[in-house]
Amino acid sequence: QVQLVESGGGLVQTGGSLRLSCAVSGRTFSSGTMGWFRQAPGKEREFVAFIRFNDDITYYSESVKGRFAISRDGPKNTYYLEMNSLKPDDTAVYYCAVSLVFGRVTTWRDYMYWGQGTQVIVSS
């Protein structure tokens, strides 16, 4: 009964910004991890960032560190990915996902619940 719905994707120019949202319904998680992943055409699904439910610890891939920020609104049960200084290599479908594992969860196969994705295109 858990559902995740992403929104906020779109077309931006190099150097621009977007904020993605992930609305979670059906359950409130007190433990585990919420992550963002992305997949570009012809590439493997790639870890972007995660935030842990119980302590708000965050972790980022090296490719987005310093440019992206993950956060959450607990009462609203919504999660965000703020993306700044975007470049063409950031073009991908972005997915939010929930893992019941509490730790360093950077592999997409460890996530149980997934949204349908939102497209981000960065033009040069």
N, C-alpha and C positions, 0 to 999 in steps of 0.2 A: 503493500500500500504506500510505500515511500515514492514520492515523485520529485524530480528536480527539473526545473525549467530555466534555461539560460535566455538572456536577452541583452541587448546593447551592442551587438555587432554592427558592422557597417563598413563603408569605404572611407578611408582617410588618406591623406598625403603623408609622405615621409616627414617625420618630426612631429606629427600630430598625436592626439591622445584620444583614448576611448575608455569608458568604464563599463565592464561587463557585470551583469547581475545574475545570481543564481537563487531562485526561490525554492525552498525546500518545504514540502508538505507531507503530512501523514505521520510524522514522528519528530520528536525533539531529541537530539543526540546529546548525551552527557559525557560520552567518551568516544574517542575515535578521531578521524581526520577527514577534513574536506579538502579536496585538491582540484586544481585546474590543469588540464592537459590540452594539447593541441595536435592537430594532424594536418600536414600539408600534402598536396598531391604527390604520390609516389614515395612518401616517407612514412616511417614508423610513427606511431602515436608517441608523443614526447611529453614528458613531465615539465610543468611550468612552475607551479608553486603549491604549497599546502599550508593550512592553518589547523591547529589542533583544537578540538572543541573545549576541553576543560582548562587549558592554560594559555591559549592564544599564541603559542609558539608558532613561528612561521619559518618557512624554508623555501629557497628559490633556486632554480637552475642557474648556472653560470651565465647562460645566454641572456637572461632577463634581469639578473640582479642589478639593482640600482635604477632600473627603469620601470619595473612593475611593482605593485604593492597589493597584497591580499589582505582583506579585512572581513569582518562580519558584524551584523546587527542581530544580536541574540534574540531579543524580544520579537523581532520581525521574522526571524528564522531565514534571513537572507544573507548571502555572501557576495563579495565583490572582488573584482580584479581591475585595479586601476592600471592602465597601460599608458606610458609616456614615452616620448622620443621614439616613436614607432618607425620601423624600417621595413623594407620589402620582405626580408626574411621572416618577419612576424606573421605574414599572410598564412592563414590556416583556419580550419574549423576548430573552435574552442569549446571544450566540454568541461562541465563541472561534474564532480563525482564524490562519493562518500565511501570511505573505508572504515571498517570497524576495528582496524588495527591502530593502536596508539604507539606511534614511534616514527621512524624515518621511512615514510611510505612514498616512494618515488616511482614505483612500477605500476603501470596501469592495470595489470592483471590482479593486483591486490585490492582493487576497489570494487565494491559490490553493487553500488547504485550509481546510475549514470543519467545525465540529461541527454537531450537530442542534439545539442550543439548549436552554436551561433557562428556565422561566418564573419571573419575579419579579413579585409583586403587592404593592403597598404600599397599605394601607388608611388612610383618614383618619377 
